Structure formats: structure tokens, C-alpha cells
Amino acid sequence: MIDRGDKVLVAVSGGKDSLGLWDLLLELGYEAHGLYLGLGIGDYSDQSREHASAYASRRGAPLRVLDIPGEYGFGIPGGAAAARRVPCSACGLSKRHLFNRAALEGGYTVVATGHNLDDEAAVLLGNVLRWSTEYLGRQLPVLPAASGFVRKVKPLIRLGEREMAAYCVLRGIDYIVEECPMAAGNRHLGYKEALNAVEERSPGSKAAFYLGFLERAAHRFSPDATAEQERLSPCTSCGAPTTGRVCAFCRLVERATAAPARRPDAGAVPVSAPRVRGEPRPQRQREGGR
């Protein structure tokens, strides 16, 4: 996944997985810098940033903060509404695009994310239920560097959420416990709950499901992912690889900032938005096939 001498950019959210991953990489002696994306999700984003900044300060590790509302003029809630996207979809799209861009601009060779076993098993279940073959072909712990993309790795795929929470407690890492308020009703949470029920009755099922897929089935879907990669061309707006003329992130920015009914507080979270626990992640990876 990572070689000595690699310059690693860690996608930091302020949660247990990303901070635990950053800590592990630093302890192992890697040159690992953090990047936090401010998503404009009210108090939740503020608190997440505080946890990420506190850890970086404690370790003396470089942390870059990129505020999407400040840089692009919209928050994820308002942007998702304007673009008629599910909030988690707009969030995942923005993260993938901006982390890759930051890595390219900063001379990083690897982007590391904190996806754990629970995350990957839930994504796999969702993609299998729909037989999304192009996504199944890309659901790998390592996506090699390609034209316009740096290498992307997921070092925590064998570790569950509880293990990462225990690691952070033992290491004294303070992380945000509350779940993102925009995740309420996310299908990903439902898949996690279903897998948790199976795991309770048959321990080891999550690992057998996901790791078995990697060993026995992932290669069967590679042609579908490769076919999409071959259709990539530079976005006419930002230059990022995309299957269309303009990439999905640039379209999101255009729609979010051009919405006629958009208010100054369009990026704020409704006060009534419920908060739930778990660690949802976007199920699909659409931007440029990565």
C-alpha cells in the first residue's frame, strides 16, 4: 500500500477511523500529512475540525484545512439540494475530487482513507444487491496511480469499528462521537445494521464476506472498471479525469452557486435534523471511476 519514501495525504474527518489511521501511520514512521475538508454542516463541521486540529497540534503534524463554503461558495446541505443529490452523494463526490486534487497539487504519492471493515462490507452489500459491476470492479483496498489520479489506499480494511474505537481510547485520541446529521436515513446505515445482525449470529461473517470477495471475485469485475477508465478525458473546466465533458464536481459547484433560491445560510443544517450513530460512507464512487 505505502512504501518508505512515499508522501502520504490522510483524509481526516475528526472521527475515530481517520484519526486512528493518521496516528498509526505516524507511529510507523511514515511522512503523513492530514487534510480536513470543511463541509459547511453547521456545528458538526465545527466540532469535527476542532478534533482534527487538536490531534494535529498534539502530534505536531501538518494539517491543511480546506473550507468548501469559503472556497466554493456552498455547503454540502445547500449544494446537495440545489443539485438534487442525496447529501451523502454530494459529500462523497466532493471529498474524492478535492482529496485527489490536493494530493496532486501537494506532490503526494498516496491518499489514505480510514474506511474500515464495517464500511467496506456495507458498501459491498449495497453494490451486490444492485449488481453494480463497475463499482464492484473498483472496490479494492488499493487503487493504483493512473493518469490524473494518485494511488488511493485503505489500510484499515481488516479492522472493525469497535477495534478502531478501542485503539483511539487506548491511545488517548479524542474524536468526534456524534454522527453526521445528514446521514439520517442513509441506506448505508441499513446495510450496516443488517450485517451487524448477521455478525451477531455468525461471528466473522463480515470479514468472510468482504475478504472473500477480494480473494475470489473482485478480479471478475475488473473488465467493467477498466472499460470506464478507458473513457476518461480531462474535464473542460478543471482538468480532472471524467467520463463526460465536465466532471461531476464542477457540475455540482455550478448548480450549487447558481441556484436562484439559494439563501446565505443554504449550507446550514436544519435544527430538527436527527443525529444517529454509525459510520456511513458513500456507497458509490463515480468521479472519474476512482
N, C-alpha and C positions, 0 to 999 in steps of 0.2 A: 504493500500500500504506500509506504513512505520510505524513502531512502535517506541515509545520512547525507546531509548537504541540501536536502530539499527545503525550500522555504514554504511553510505551511500557513494558510489562512484558515482560521477556525470560525465557523459560523456560530456566533454567540447570541443566545436569546435571553440569558439570565436564568434559565431553568437548569435543572439538575444534570441533564444529559450533556448539554453543550459546555457547561462549566466543568463538569466532571471530565469530559473529553479533553478540554484545554489543560486541565490540571495533570492528567495522565501524560499528555504529550510533553509538557514542560518537565515533569519528573523524569521522563525517559531521555531528556536531553535534546529534544528537537527544537528547532527555531520555529516557534509557533506564535503567531500574532492573531489577535481577535478582531472581528468586525461585527459591530452591532448595528442593526437596522431599526431606526425608529419608525414605527408603523402608523403612528397617529391614532392609537386605540386608547385614548383617554388616560386615566390613572394607571391602567395596566401597563402601558408602554413606559410611563414614567418610572414605575416601580421596577420593571424589568431592566431598564437602563441603569438604575441605581445599583442593582445586584451585580450586573456585568462590570460596571465601573469600579465598584468596591473590590471585586475579586482582582481586577487588573491592577489596581493600586496596591493591594496587599502583596501581589506577586511581583510587582514592578514589570509587568508585561505590557507590551504595546497594545492598545485598543483603539481602533478607529470607530467613530460613531457617525453614521450616515443617516440623517433625518429625512425621510421621504417627503413629509409635508413641506419642510423647509426647502428641499432640493427640487421637488417636482410639483409642489402646489396642491397636493391632495393627500388625505389619509386613506388607509385601506377601507374603512367602512363606507366613506363617501365615494371613493373611487370604484368600489365594487358595485355600489348601487347605480352609479352613472353608466358603468359599462355592462350592467345587467349580468354580473358574475356573482357566484357564491363568494362570500368574503374569504373563505379559506383558499379558494381557487385564485383570487386576485393576490392574496398574500403569498402563496407558494410561487406563483408566476414571478412576482416582484423579487422575491428572495433569490430564486435561481438566476435570474437575469443580473441582478446587482452584485451578487457574490462573484459570479464569473467575471463580470466587468472589472470589479475591484481587484480581483486576482491578476487579471491580465495587465491592468494599469500599474499594479504594485510589484510586478515581477515575481509573483508567487508561482510555484510549480504545482501546488496541490491545494484543493479546497477540501477541508474535512468537516463533516456534519455529524451531529450527535444522534442520528437515527439508531434506535436500539432494536432488540429482537421483537418486542411487542409492536413497535411501529411497522417493521418490515413484514411481519406475519399478517398484520391487519391490511396493509396495502396489497399484499399478495392475494389475500382472500377476496378483496374487492375486485382486483383485476381478473381473477379466475372466474368469479361469478359472472363477469361480463365478457370473458374470453377476449380481453383487450391485448391481443398478441403483440402489438408493437410496444406496449408498456411492459409486458412480461419479458420481452427481449432486452429491455434496458434495466430491469430491476436487479442490479448486480451491486455487490459491495465495492467494486472498483469500476469506474468508467474511465478508460484511458484518455489521455490528451488527444484532441483531434483539432482540425482546423477551426479556430475561433473558440476553443474550449480548453481549459486547463484540466488536469486529472482531478477526478472527484472520488473521495473515499468515505466509507462509513465504518470506522474502526470498532464501533460498539455493537455490531450485529449479533454477537453471541451472548450479549448481556441483557437482562431484562430490566424493566423499570425499577423494580424493588431493589435490585442489585446496585443500580446507579444511585438510588436514593440512599442506600446504606453506605456506599462509598463516600458520598458527599457529607453525610453525618460524621463518619469516622475521620474524614479529612478536615472537618470544621468549615466546610464550604456552605455559605449562606446563599440559598437560591430562592427564587420566587415559587411559592407553592400553589398559588391560585392559578386556575386555568384561564386561558384567553376567553373573554366573554363572547367573542364572535364565534366560538366553537360550538355553542349550544345547537343541538340538532344535527351536527355533522355526522354523516354516515360512518365515517372512520371510527367514531366512538362506539357505534353499534357493532362494528366488526370486532373491535377490541373486547367488548363485553361478551360477544358470542365466543370468542377464542378463550377468554378467561373462564367461561363456564366449562368448555371442553377441557381446558388445562386442569381445572379443579378435580374433574372426574378421572382424567388420564394425564398425570404429570409428565412433562416432556413433549407434549403434543405440538406446542408452538415451535420448538426447536426442530422436531422431526419434520414438520410441515415446511418451514422456510429453508432449513439447511438441506433437506431432501430435494426441494425444488432446485436449489443451486447445483447440487451434485448430479441429479438425474434428468432434469427437464429444461433448465434455463437455456441451454445451447440449442434446443429445438426451436426456440423463438427468435434466435439471433437474426435469421434472414429478414424477418419483419422489421426489426430495428435498423438493420443495415440499409434496407430499401429506403427508409425515411431519411437516413443520414445522407444518402446519395442525392436527395432532392434539395439539400440545403444550399442557400445562396445568401450573400450579405444583405441585411436589412438596408433599405434605401435611406432610412433615417439615422440609424445609429451604427450600422455595420455589423451587428451581431448576426450569427447564423440563424436562418429561419427558412421555413418551407414556403412562406409567402413573400410578397413584395415588401411588406412592412411587418416587423416582428410583433408578437402579441403584447410585449411590454410597451412598445411605442404606441400601439393602438389603445392600450389601457390609459396611458398618460393623456393622449389626445382626447379621449372620451371623458375622462375624469375632469380635465381642466376646461373643457368646452361645454360642459353640461349647463344649460341655461338656468335651471332651477337650483343650481348649486349654491349653498349658503357658506358663509365663512366658517361655520362650525361643522361642515359636512363630514369632517373626519372624526367627529366625536362619537363616543359610544352611547347609545340610549341608556338613561339611568335604569330602566327596567330590565336591561339585558341580563339574563341569568348567568351565573358562573358555575362551571362544572369542573370536575377533576378528571385527570387522564392526560394523555399527551398526543392530541390529534396532529396529523401531518397531512398535507395534501396528498390525495391518492394518485394523481396522475402527474406525469412530467411531460409537459407539452412543448416548452420553449426550446426550439432547435433540437428537440429529441434528447435533451440532457436533463 
